[in-house]
Amino acid sequence: MKPVYEIRSGALAGFNLLVPKLGGDPSALLARVGLPADCVRRPDILIPVATLAELLNLCADELQCSDFGLRLANMQGVRMLGALGKLLLQDGELGEALAATHRYMVLHNQADHWRVQVDGNELSALRIDHFEMPLAAEQYRELAMGAGYRLIQDLAGEDIRPRRVTFRQGPLSSLQCYRDFFNCDVLFGQERDCLVFDAVIMRRPLRTAGVKLNHYFEEFTRQLLREHQGDIAQQVQTLILQTLGAQQHGLVQIAELIEMPPRTLQRRLREAGTSFKQLLQDARMETARWHLRASSIDINLLSASLGYTDISAFSKAFRVVHGCSPLQWRKGQRQPG
């Protein structure tokens, strides 16, 4: 059976604001692809990426807006990182924030991942698909590329401009539309989807989150907890997944997010028949199995995204649970049966 590739509903941030501006009804459009009307306000719902692509295509057609994906991207940026966004904007440089963001996105979007690398004086952010969509996904790819660019600007400055932007697909709108969004020439029909910047931006200090943005992050965390109200184990596991990428997934950090003393949290988990250590392992192993089976992600990147200090620690933990190394498990899953 083929895996279902999913993404968290945070990818629809801004949808309920953009659609009415274009003369549409957000709830009606969501219903036509089978999504609940409140999924935009519940940022941790998992939705099939194919459904998201279908929704974006529907909006572009119904609202006669060929650049719908880019317009939605323009309303996202750092907000799509949820609880991690607040942690990132506390201190540091853009390079550190991009590394944490990279790890976070691995866990929250099963459709694709980014490969960020510096080569000489250029920083490249390459977007890699994990699979071929069963329907046209051009709007989805434009949303992903546009949101990636806006994220970098949100983190370190609106004056940041790419050197160039490349798409594998053809344009959906006028070339001027892309130049206006990305502030540079955009090339189509290329080998890869890629944003290229001056490498010097990696040393840029991060911006300080304002009152409105901090309020958004706090409300995001409260909403996550409300989603699993009464289930302390599920609340903890959800917050672990939110903070793995920033290496802020320890008992103390999670207890702070839940606004509970660490010892009280440990006691509550014991009463629920589990422990923080067990929930952390479960979150890591479930995510690891999915990616090893269904994506082409490098095991080193997966290890870092899951919060391990190095690949040997990941391999050891995986072997204890599964009796073999991650690489061996991946090979076994992909052998024809």
Backbone torsions as a table, in degrees:
resi	resn	phi	psi	omega
1	MET	NA	133.4	-179.3
2	LYS	-73.1	141.1	179.1
3	PRO	-69.6	151.6	173.9
4	VAL	-93.0	122.5	-178.8
5	TYR	-88.9	124.5	-174.0
6	GLU	-123.7	162.2	178.0
7	ILE	-142.7	149.1	179.3
8	ARG	-74.4	147.3	-173.5
9	SER	-65.8	-7.1	171.8
10	GLY	-57.7	-19.1	177.3
11	ALA	-66.2	-12.4	178.5
12	LEU	-99.5	12.5	178.2
13	ALA	-52.4	130.6	-180.0
14	GLY	92.3	-10.1	-176.5
15	PHE	-59.2	-45.1	-177.0
16	ASN	-70.8	-14.3	175.4
17	LEU	-92.5	-39.8	-175.5
18	LEU	-72.5	-46.6	-172.7
19	VAL	-59.1	-47.0	178.3
20	PRO	-61.3	-33.1	177.9
21	LYS	-62.7	-26.8	-179.5
22	LEU	-96.2	7.1	176.1
23	GLY	88.7	16.6	-177.2
24	GLY	-110.1	171.3	178.6
25	ASP	-110.7	108.9	-176.9
26	PRO	-55.5	-46.4	-176.7
27	SER	-62.4	-40.7	-179.0
28	ALA	-66.4	-40.6	179.8
29	LEU	-68.1	-41.1	177.2
30	LEU	-61.8	-42.9	-178.2
31	ALA	-62.9	-33.5	-177.1
32	ARG	-67.7	-20.4	175.5
33	VAL	-108.4	10.0	174.8
34	GLY	84.1	20.2	178.9
35	LEU	-102.5	142.5	179.8
36	PRO	-68.2	150.1	-176.1
37	ALA	-62.6	-27.2	-176.4
38	ASP	-94.2	7.9	-174.6
39	CYS	-66.0	-25.7	179.0
40	VAL	-70.2	-30.7	179.8
41	ARG	-87.0	-5.0	179.6
42	ARG	-117.5	88.9	-164.7
43	PRO	-70.6	-5.5	-175.0
44	ASP	-111.6	13.0	175.6
45	ILE	-72.7	135.6	175.8
46	LEU	-88.7	127.0	178.2
47	ILE	-126.2	145.4	177.8
48	PRO	-60.2	137.2	179.0
49	VAL	-62.5	-34.6	178.0
50	ALA	-61.7	-34.6	177.7
51	THR	-69.2	-40.5	176.6
52	LEU	-61.4	-44.0	178.8
53	ALA	-62.2	-40.7	178.6
54	GLU	-62.6	-42.4	179.4
55	LEU	-62.6	-44.9	-179.9
56	LEU	-62.8	-41.4	177.6
57	ASN	-63.6	-42.5	179.2
58	LEU	-60.9	-45.2	179.9
59	CYS	-63.0	-43.0	179.8
60	ALA	-60.3	-40.4	-178.8
61	ASP	-75.2	-51.4	-174.8
62	GLU	-66.3	-36.6	-176.4
63	LEU	-95.4	2.6	179.9
64	GLN	50.8	52.6	-176.3
65	CYS	-131.4	91.3	-174.5
66	SER	-65.8	-21.2	179.8
67	ASP	-105.6	34.2	-176.4
68	PHE	-59.3	-43.1	-179.9
69	GLY	-58.2	-43.4	179.3
70	LEU	-68.2	-38.3	179.6
71	ARG	-64.8	-39.2	177.4
72	LEU	-67.8	-39.8	177.2
73	ALA	-58.6	-35.0	-177.8
74	ASN	-65.0	-16.1	-177.8
75	MET	-104.6	11.7	-173.9
76	GLN	-112.3	-98.1	-177.5
77	GLY	73.3	-138.0	-171.3
78	VAL	-65.6	-20.0	179.4
79	ARG	-61.9	-26.6	-177.7
80	MET	-71.0	-8.8	179.4
81	LEU	-87.9	-6.1	177.0
82	GLY	59.5	-135.2	-176.7
83	ALA	-59.9	-29.6	-179.9
84	LEU	-64.7	-32.2	-178.4
85	GLY	-56.3	-41.8	179.8
86	LYS	-64.6	-40.6	179.0
87	LEU	-64.5	-40.2	-175.9
88	LEU	-67.4	-39.1	-173.2
89	LEU	-82.7	9.6	180.0
90	GLN	-79.5	-29.2	-174.9
91	ASP	-174.2	165.8	170.6
92	GLY	103.1	-169.8	-177.4
93	GLU	-115.5	166.2	-176.9
94	LEU	-59.6	-38.7	-178.9
95	GLY	-57.6	-42.7	178.8
96	GLU	-66.7	-41.4	-179.2
97	ALA	-66.0	-38.2	179.0
98	LEU	-66.6	-37.0	178.1
99	ALA	-62.8	-44.8	179.0
100	ALA	-67.1	-40.3	178.0
101	THR	-62.2	-41.8	178.7
102	HIS	-57.3	-47.4	-179.8
103	ARG	-65.5	-40.0	-179.8
104	TYR	-62.0	-46.2	-175.2
105	MET	-64.7	-29.7	176.0
106	VAL	-57.4	-38.6	-175.6
107	LEU	-84.2	-19.9	-171.2
108	HIS	-112.6	-1.0	176.8
109	ASN	-141.7	110.5	-177.0
110	GLN	-86.9	-4.9	-175.3
111	ALA	-81.9	-32.2	-175.6
112	ASP	-158.8	169.5	170.6
113	HIS	-144.1	168.4	-176.8
114	TRP	-110.1	142.6	172.1
115	ARG	-113.0	112.5	-176.8
116	VAL	-105.6	124.4	-178.2
117	GLN	-148.4	153.2	177.0
118	VAL	-108.8	128.1	178.1
119	ASP	-129.7	103.4	-176.3
120	GLY	66.4	-122.1	-178.8
121	ASN	-101.1	18.4	179.8
122	GLU	-119.9	139.3	171.8
123	LEU	-106.8	121.7	-179.7
124	SER	-112.7	133.7	173.1
125	ALA	-116.5	103.2	-174.7
126	LEU	-99.1	126.0	179.1
127	ARG	-94.5	127.8	-174.1
128	ILE	-120.8	121.3	176.1
129	ASP	-73.0	143.9	173.9
130	HIS	-90.1	-17.5	-175.3
131	PHE	-161.5	168.9	175.9
132	GLU	-94.3	128.1	179.8
133	MET	-66.6	147.4	175.5
134	PRO	-78.2	-2.8	177.5
135	LEU	-144.0	170.8	-178.2
136	ALA	-58.4	129.7	-176.2
137	ALA	-121.9	22.6	-177.2
138	GLU	-62.1	-42.2	178.9
139	GLN	-63.1	-39.9	178.6
140	TYR	-62.0	-44.2	-178.7
141	ARG	-65.6	-35.8	176.9
142	GLU	-68.6	-37.2	174.7
143	LEU	-60.6	-46.3	-178.0
144	ALA	-63.0	-46.2	-179.4
145	MET	-66.8	-43.2	-179.8
146	GLY	-65.7	-41.1	179.7
147	ALA	-66.7	-35.0	176.6
148	GLY	-62.0	-42.1	179.0
149	TYR	-66.6	-46.7	-179.8
150	ARG	-63.5	-33.0	177.4
151	LEU	-60.6	-46.8	179.8
152	ILE	-61.5	-41.2	178.0
153	GLN	-65.6	-41.6	178.8
154	ASP	-62.0	-37.2	-177.3
155	LEU	-73.5	-38.6	-168.5
156	ALA	-135.2	0.1	174.6
157	GLY	139.6	132.9	-178.4
158	GLU	-70.5	-12.7	179.4
159	ASP	-81.5	-4.2	-179.8
160	ILE	-69.5	131.1	-179.6
161	ARG	-127.8	139.9	175.3
162	PRO	-72.0	154.7	168.5
163	ARG	-71.7	-41.5	177.9
164	ARG	-162.5	160.2	177.8
165	VAL	-133.1	133.9	179.6
166	THR	-125.8	142.2	176.0
167	PHE	-123.6	144.2	172.7
168	ARG	-74.1	-33.9	-176.6
169	GLN	-83.8	175.5	175.0
170	GLY	-87.1	168.9	-178.8
171	PRO	-72.8	145.9	174.8
172	LEU	-98.3	-20.8	-177.9
173	SER	-129.3	-174.1	178.4
174	SER	-68.0	152.5	178.5
175	LEU	-60.8	-31.3	179.2
176	GLN	-64.6	-34.8	178.3
177	CYS	-59.3	-43.1	-179.9
178	TYR	-71.0	-38.8	177.8
179	ARG	-63.3	-39.9	-180.0
180	ASP	-65.2	-36.7	-178.0
181	PHE	-75.4	-50.7	-172.8
182	PHE	-90.8	-8.4	179.5
183	ASN	60.4	33.2	175.5
184	CYS	-164.6	171.7	174.8
185	ASP	-70.8	141.8	-179.0
186	VAL	-117.7	130.6	-177.2
187	LEU	-105.4	139.1	-177.9
188	PHE	-118.5	162.9	-178.5
189	GLY	67.4	30.6	-177.2
190	GLN	-94.5	178.7	-177.3
191	GLU	-70.3	-27.4	-172.7
192	ARG	-153.5	160.5	171.1
193	ASP	-87.5	117.9	-171.8
194	CYS	-153.1	138.7	170.3
195	LEU	-106.5	128.0	-178.6
196	VAL	-120.8	127.1	-178.1
197	PHE	-125.4	169.0	167.6
198	ASP	-67.6	131.4	-176.3
199	ALA	-63.2	-21.9	-177.4
200	VAL	-61.3	-22.1	-179.3
201	ILE	-65.6	-17.9	179.3
202	MET	-60.1	-26.8	-177.9
203	ARG	-92.8	4.2	178.9
204	ARG	-65.7	136.1	173.5
205	PRO	-69.6	149.6	-179.6
206	LEU	-76.2	150.7	177.2
207	ARG	-73.1	158.6	176.4
208	THR	-90.4	132.3	178.4
209	ALA	-69.7	131.8	177.6
210	GLY	-79.8	-179.9	-177.8
211	VAL	-61.0	-44.5	-177.9
212	LYS	-63.4	-41.9	-178.1
213	LEU	-69.0	-42.2	177.1
214	ASN	-61.5	-38.7	177.4
215	HIS	-62.8	-40.2	178.8
216	TYR	-61.4	-46.9	-178.7
217	PHE	-62.6	-40.7	179.7
218	GLU	-65.7	-41.4	179.2
219	GLU	-67.8	-35.1	176.9
220	PHE	-58.9	-46.9	-179.9
221	THR	-64.8	-42.3	178.5
222	ARG	-61.0	-39.4	-179.7
223	GLN	-65.7	-40.7	176.5
224	LEU	-57.9	-43.3	-178.9
225	LEU	-69.0	-36.5	178.2
226	ARG	-65.0	-33.4	-179.5
227	GLU	-58.3	-30.1	-176.8
228	HIS	-122.9	35.4	-178.1
229	GLN	-59.2	132.2	-179.3
230	GLY	90.4	-7.7	179.4
231	ASP	-121.5	87.0	-174.2
232	ILE	-61.7	-35.9	-179.5
233	ALA	-65.0	-42.8	-180.0
234	GLN	-68.8	-35.8	176.9
235	GLN	-61.1	-45.6	-179.0
236	VAL	-65.2	-44.8	-178.5
237	GLN	-63.2	-38.3	178.0
238	THR	-62.5	-43.9	179.9
239	LEU	-70.5	-31.7	174.6
240	ILE	-59.5	-46.9	179.8
241	LEU	-64.3	-30.6	178.9
242	GLN	-70.9	-26.3	-169.7
243	THR	-115.6	-2.5	-179.8
244	LEU	-56.4	-45.2	-174.8
245	GLY	-60.6	-30.5	-178.9
246	ALA	-92.5	5.8	-176.8
247	GLN	57.3	35.5	-179.6
248	GLN	-120.0	40.9	-171.0
249	HIS	-108.8	19.7	179.9
250	GLY	-77.9	168.9	-178.9
251	LEU	-55.9	-43.4	-176.8
252	VAL	-63.7	-45.1	-178.8
253	GLN	-65.8	-41.4	-179.2
254	ILE	-68.0	-40.3	177.9
255	ALA	-61.1	-37.6	178.8
256	GLU	-64.5	-41.7	179.5
257	LEU	-65.4	-34.7	178.7
258	ILE	-81.8	-10.7	-178.8
259	GLU	62.4	54.4	-178.0
260	MET	-144.7	138.7	176.6
261	PRO	-59.4	143.1	-178.3
262	PRO	-53.5	-41.7	-178.8
263	ARG	-65.9	-36.7	177.7
264	THR	-65.7	-40.3	178.8
265	LEU	-63.5	-43.7	178.0
266	GLN	-59.2	-42.7	-179.8
267	ARG	-65.1	-43.1	179.5
268	ARG	-61.3	-39.1	179.9
269	LEU	-68.7	-39.3	176.0
270	ARG	-60.1	-43.1	179.4
271	GLU	-62.9	-28.2	179.1
272	ALA	-86.1	1.6	176.8
273	GLY	82.9	23.7	179.6
274	THR	-146.3	-168.5	179.4
275	SER	-148.6	162.9	178.4
276	PHE	-61.6	-42.9	180.0
277	LYS	-59.2	-42.3	-179.4
278	GLN	-67.1	-41.9	180.0
279	LEU	-65.3	-38.7	177.2
280	LEU	-63.5	-45.3	179.0
281	GLN	-63.1	-43.3	-179.3
282	ASP	-61.4	-43.8	-179.8
283	ALA	-62.8	-43.6	-179.6
284	ARG	-65.5	-46.7	-173.9
285	MET	-70.7	-38.3	178.2
286	GLU	-62.1	-44.5	179.6
287	THR	-66.9	-41.7	179.5
288	ALA	-60.5	-45.5	-179.0
289	ARG	-60.1	-43.4	-178.6
290	TRP	-60.2	-48.9	-176.3
291	HIS	-68.6	-37.7	179.1
292	LEU	-65.6	-31.0	-179.5
293	ARG	-84.4	-38.6	-166.1
294	ALA	-115.6	-12.4	-177.9
295	SER	-122.0	169.1	-179.7
296	SER	-101.4	16.3	-174.2
297	ILE	-60.0	141.5	176.4
298	ASP	-65.7	138.9	-175.7
299	ILE	-66.0	-30.9	176.1
300	ASN	-62.3	-44.2	179.0
301	LEU	-65.9	-41.9	178.5
302	LEU	-60.8	-43.7	179.2
303	SER	-58.3	-46.8	179.9
304	ALA	-65.5	-39.0	-179.5
305	SER	-64.5	-29.8	-179.8
306	LEU	-85.0	1.3	174.2
307	GLY	88.4	14.3	177.2
308	TYR	-83.8	148.2	-178.0
309	THR	-71.1	-29.6	176.6
310	ASP	-159.3	171.7	-174.9
311	ILE	-68.7	-28.0	179.7
312	SER	-67.4	-37.1	177.3
313	ALA	-65.1	-41.0	176.9
314	PHE	-63.2	-47.2	-178.4
315	SER	-60.9	-41.7	-179.8
316	LYS	-63.5	-46.4	-179.4
317	ALA	-64.6	-39.8	-179.3
318	PHE	-66.8	-39.7	-178.8
319	ARG	-65.9	-37.1	178.8
320	VAL	-59.8	-40.2	-177.2
321	VAL	-81.5	-39.3	-169.3
322	HIS	-111.8	-8.9	177.3
323	GLY	78.8	8.8	177.6
324	CYS	-156.5	170.2	-179.4
325	SER	-76.7	161.3	176.6
326	PRO	-56.5	-41.5	-179.3
327	LEU	-64.1	-43.1	178.4
328	GLN	-63.8	-40.9	179.4
329	TRP	-62.7	-44.0	178.8
330	ARG	-59.7	-46.5	-179.8
331	LYS	-60.5	-40.9	179.5
332	GLY	-64.0	-36.3	-179.8
333	GLN	-70.3	-27.3	-174.3
334	ARG	-98.1	0.5	175.4
335	GLN	-73.7	135.6	179.6
336	PRO	-61.8	135.3	-177.4
337	GLY	-116.2	NA	NA
